[in-house]
């Protein structure tokens, strides 16, 4: 196994809290993590807010198909497949 950073995309669908926590764990492995919310707007609660703030501080890229997801860059559902080809792994939650 090499020391190369992996590019990982985490697709958030219905298990938002778990997806955000898992994204943080992947960052600790020194991989490049991008979070893409393709489900309902992210529920704002203490745990999710802390995860989002932490991901942002660690320079993760956050995308969402929902305009209301504060702190996320807007992405269209049609553009997601073109982005995913750049990643080594895609995990759906």
TIMAR-615829 format. One record per residue (C-alpha): residue number from 1; residue in one letter; chain; x, y, z. Coordinates in Angstrom, 1 decimal, always signed. Layout:
BEGIN
<site num="NUM" residu="a" chaine="A" xx="X" yy="Y" zz="Z"/>
...
This chain:
BEGIN
<site num="1" residu="x" chaine="A" xx="+0.0" yy="+0.0" zz="+0.0"/>
<site num="2" residu="x" chaine="A" xx="+1.3" yy="+3.4" zz="-0.9"/>
<site num="3" residu="x" chaine="A" xx="+1.4" yy="+6.6" zz="+1.0"/>
<site num="4" residu="x" chaine="A" xx="-0.7" yy="+8.4" zz="-1.7"/>
<site num="5" residu="x" chaine="A" xx="-3.8" yy="+10.2" zz="-0.5"/>
<site num="6" residu="x" chaine="A" xx="-7.0" yy="+8.8" zz="-1.7"/>
<site num="7" residu="x" chaine="A" xx="-9.8" yy="+10.9" zz="-3.1"/>
<site num="8" residu="x" chaine="A" xx="-13.0" yy="+9.9" zz="-1.5"/>
<site num="9" residu="x" chaine="A" xx="-16.6" yy="+11.1" zz="-2.2"/>
<site num="10" residu="x" chaine="A" xx="-19.2" yy="+10.5" zz="+0.4"/>
<site num="11" residu="x" chaine="A" xx="-22.7" yy="+10.7" zz="-0.9"/>
<site num="12" residu="x" chaine="A" xx="-25.2" yy="+11.7" zz="+1.7"/>
<site num="13" residu="x" chaine="A" xx="-28.8" yy="+10.3" zz="+1.3"/>
<site num="14" residu="x" chaine="A" xx="-30.8" yy="+9.3" zz="+4.3"/>
<site num="15" residu="x" chaine="A" xx="-28.3" yy="+8.7" zz="+7.0"/>
<site num="16" residu="x" chaine="A" xx="-27.0" yy="+12.2" zz="+7.3"/>
<site num="17" residu="x" chaine="A" xx="-25.4" yy="+12.1" zz="+10.8"/>
<site num="18" residu="x" chaine="A" xx="-23.6" yy="+8.8" zz="+10.1"/>
<site num="19" residu="x" chaine="A" xx="-22.3" yy="+10.0" zz="+6.7"/>
<site num="20" residu="x" chaine="A" xx="-21.0" yy="+13.3" zz="+8.2"/>
<site num="21" residu="x" chaine="A" xx="-19.3" yy="+11.4" zz="+11.1"/>
<site num="22" residu="x" chaine="A" xx="-17.8" yy="+8.8" zz="+8.7"/>
<site num="23" residu="x" chaine="A" xx="-16.5" yy="+11.6" zz="+6.5"/>
<site num="24" residu="x" chaine="A" xx="-14.6" yy="+13.1" zz="+9.5"/>
<site num="25" residu="x" chaine="A" xx="-13.1" yy="+9.7" zz="+10.3"/>
<site num="26" residu="x" chaine="A" xx="-11.8" yy="+9.4" zz="+6.7"/>
<site num="27" residu="x" chaine="A" xx="-10.1" yy="+12.8" zz="+7.0"/>
<site num="28" residu="x" chaine="A" xx="-8.2" yy="+11.4" zz="+10.0"/>
<site num="29" residu="x" chaine="A" xx="-6.7" yy="+8.8" zz="+7.7"/>
<site num="30" residu="x" chaine="A" xx="-5.2" yy="+11.8" zz="+5.8"/>
<site num="31" residu="x" chaine="A" xx="-7.4" yy="+11.2" zz="+2.7"/>
<site num="32" residu="x" chaine="A" xx="-9.1" yy="+13.9" zz="+0.7"/>
<site num="33" residu="x" chaine="A" xx="-12.8" yy="+13.8" zz="+1.4"/>
<site num="34" residu="x" chaine="A" xx="-15.6" yy="+15.5" zz="-0.5"/>
<site num="35" residu="x" chaine="A" xx="-19.2" yy="+15.4" zz="+0.9"/>
<site num="36" residu="x" chaine="A" xx="-22.1" yy="+15.5" zz="-1.6"/>
<site num="37" residu="x" chaine="A" xx="-25.6" yy="+15.7" zz="-0.3"/>
<site num="38" residu="x" chaine="A" xx="-28.0" yy="+14.3" zz="-2.7"/>
<site num="39" residu="x" chaine="A" xx="-30.9" yy="+13.8" zz="-0.3"/>
<site num="40" residu="x" chaine="A" xx="-33.0" yy="+16.0" zz="+1.8"/>
<site num="41" residu="x" chaine="A" xx="-31.5" yy="+19.2" zz="+3.2"/>
<site num="42" residu="x" chaine="A" xx="-29.1" yy="+18.5" zz="+6.1"/>
<site num="43" residu="x" chaine="A" xx="-30.9" yy="+18.5" zz="+9.4"/>
<site num="44" residu="x" chaine="A" xx="-29.4" yy="+21.2" zz="+11.6"/>
<site num="45" residu="x" chaine="A" xx="-28.6" yy="+19.8" zz="+15.0"/>
<site num="46" residu="x" chaine="A" xx="-25.6" yy="+20.1" zz="+17.3"/>
<site num="47" residu="x" chaine="A" xx="-23.9" yy="+16.9" zz="+16.0"/>
<site num="48" residu="x" chaine="A" xx="-24.4" yy="+17.7" zz="+12.3"/>
<site num="49" residu="x" chaine="A" xx="-23.4" yy="+21.3" zz="+12.8"/>
<site num="50" residu="x" chaine="A" xx="-20.2" yy="+20.3" zz="+14.6"/>
<site num="51" residu="x" chaine="A" xx="-19.4" yy="+17.7" zz="+11.8"/>
<site num="52" residu="x" chaine="A" xx="-19.9" yy="+20.3" zz="+9.1"/>
<site num="53" residu="x" chaine="A" xx="-17.8" yy="+22.9" zz="+10.9"/>
<site num="54" residu="x" chaine="A" xx="-15.0" yy="+20.4" zz="+11.4"/>
<site num="55" residu="x" chaine="A" xx="-15.1" yy="+19.2" zz="+7.8"/>
<site num="56" residu="x" chaine="A" xx="-14.9" yy="+22.8" zz="+6.7"/>
<site num="57" residu="x" chaine="A" xx="-11.9" yy="+23.5" zz="+9.0"/>
<site num="58" residu="x" chaine="A" xx="-10.2" yy="+20.5" zz="+7.5"/>
<site num="59" residu="x" chaine="A" xx="-10.7" yy="+21.9" zz="+4.0"/>
<site num="60" residu="x" chaine="A" xx="-13.2" yy="+19.3" zz="+2.8"/>
<site num="61" residu="x" chaine="A" xx="-15.3" yy="+20.2" zz="-0.1"/>
<site num="62" residu="x" chaine="A" xx="-19.1" yy="+20.2" zz="+0.6"/>
<site num="63" residu="x" chaine="A" xx="-21.6" yy="+20.0" zz="-2.2"/>
<site num="64" residu="x" chaine="A" xx="-25.4" yy="+19.8" zz="-2.0"/>
<site num="65" residu="x" chaine="A" xx="-28.3" yy="+19.6" zz="-4.5"/>
<site num="66" residu="x" chaine="A" xx="-30.3" yy="+21.8" zz="-2.0"/>
<site num="67" residu="x" chaine="A" xx="-30.0" yy="+25.5" zz="-2.0"/>
<site num="68" residu="x" chaine="A" xx="-30.8" yy="+25.7" zz="+1.7"/>
<site num="69" residu="x" chaine="A" xx="-27.7" yy="+23.7" zz="+2.9"/>
<site num="70" residu="x" chaine="A" xx="-25.7" yy="+26.5" zz="+4.4"/>
<site num="71" residu="x" chaine="A" xx="-21.9" yy="+26.1" zz="+3.9"/>
<site num="72" residu="x" chaine="A" xx="-22.3" yy="+23.8" zz="+0.9"/>
<site num="73" residu="x" chaine="A" xx="-21.6" yy="+24.6" zz="-2.7"/>
<site num="74" residu="x" chaine="A" xx="-24.6" yy="+24.1" zz="-5.0"/>
<site num="75" residu="x" chaine="A" xx="-24.4" yy="+21.3" zz="-7.4"/>
<site num="76" residu="x" chaine="A" xx="-26.9" yy="+20.0" zz="-10.0"/>
<site num="77" residu="x" chaine="A" xx="-27.8" yy="+16.3" zz="-9.9"/>
<site num="78" residu="x" chaine="A" xx="-26.8" yy="+16.1" zz="-13.6"/>
<site num="79" residu="x" chaine="A" xx="-23.2" yy="+17.3" zz="-12.8"/>
<site num="80" residu="x" chaine="A" xx="-22.5" yy="+14.7" zz="-10.1"/>
<site num="81" residu="x" chaine="A" xx="-21.6" yy="+11.8" zz="-12.4"/>
<site num="82" residu="x" chaine="A" xx="-19.0" yy="+14.0" zz="-14.1"/>
<site num="83" residu="x" chaine="A" xx="-17.4" yy="+14.8" zz="-10.8"/>
<site num="84" residu="x" chaine="A" xx="-17.4" yy="+11.3" zz="-9.4"/>
<site num="85" residu="x" chaine="A" xx="-15.0" yy="+10.0" zz="-12.1"/>
<site num="86" residu="x" chaine="A" xx="-12.2" yy="+12.0" zz="-10.3"/>
<site num="87" residu="x" chaine="A" xx="-12.5" yy="+10.0" zz="-7.1"/>
<site num="88" residu="x" chaine="A" xx="-10.8" yy="+6.7" zz="-6.0"/>
<site num="89" residu="x" chaine="A" xx="-13.8" yy="+5.7" zz="-3.9"/>
<site num="90" residu="x" chaine="A" xx="-17.4" yy="+6.7" zz="-3.7"/>
<site num="91" residu="x" chaine="A" xx="-19.4" yy="+5.8" zz="-0.5"/>
<site num="92" residu="x" chaine="A" xx="-23.1" yy="+6.2" zz="-0.3"/>
<site num="93" residu="x" chaine="A" xx="-24.9" yy="+6.7" zz="+3.0"/>
